[in-house]
């Protein structure tokens, strides 16, 4: 994944915050995805404005993890969201 890519939430999805978790429903597959606190934060940051590098930097700063861990985990998670059709990358 290119660090300059800009992830955007799929506008067809429905997302709700319930008890510190975000639940995202993909309307085409009817699959419900539960995101933990970090996943929910990455979901929020995938706003169509921030780059992958911006999101990685936010995760590193907010969760006190190393730059390498933040990059690896964030990119892996964004790849999973993209594969499920929950986000797009521009």
Residue pairs with C-beta under 8 A, 6 or more apart in sequence:
1 52
1 75
1 78
1 79
1 89
2 52
2 89
3 51
3 52
3 53
3 56
4 51
4 52
4 53
5 51
5 52
5 89
5 90
6 48
6 49
6 50
6 51
6 52
6 89
6 90
7 46
7 48
7 50
7 52
7 55
7 78
7 81
7 82
7 87
7 88
7 89
8 46
8 47
8 48
8 87
8 88
8 89
8 90
9 15
9 43
9 46
9 47
9 48
9 86
9 87
10 26
10 85
10 86
10 87
10 88
12 26
12 27
12 28
13 24
13 25
13 26
13 27
13 86
14 24
14 25
14 27
15 22
15 23
15 24
15 25
15 43
16 22
16 23
17 40
20 37
20 40
21 34
21 35
21 36
21 37
21 40
22 34
22 35
22 39
22 40
22 43
22 44
23 32
23 33
23 34
23 35
24 32
24 33
24 35
24 43
24 86
25 31
25 32
25 33
26 33
26 84
26 85
26 86
28 85
29 84
29 85
31 84
33 84
33 86
35 42
35 43
38 59
38 63
38 73
39 77
41 58
41 59
41 62
42 55
42 59
42 74
42 77
42 78
42 81
43 81
45 54
45 55
45 58
46 55
46 78
46 81
46 87
48 90
50 58
52 74
52 75
52 78
55 74
55 78
56 67
56 70
56 71
56 74
56 75
57 70
59 65
59 70
59 73
59 74
60 66
60 67
60 69
60 70
60 71
63 70
65 73
78 87
78 89
81 87
82 88
82 89
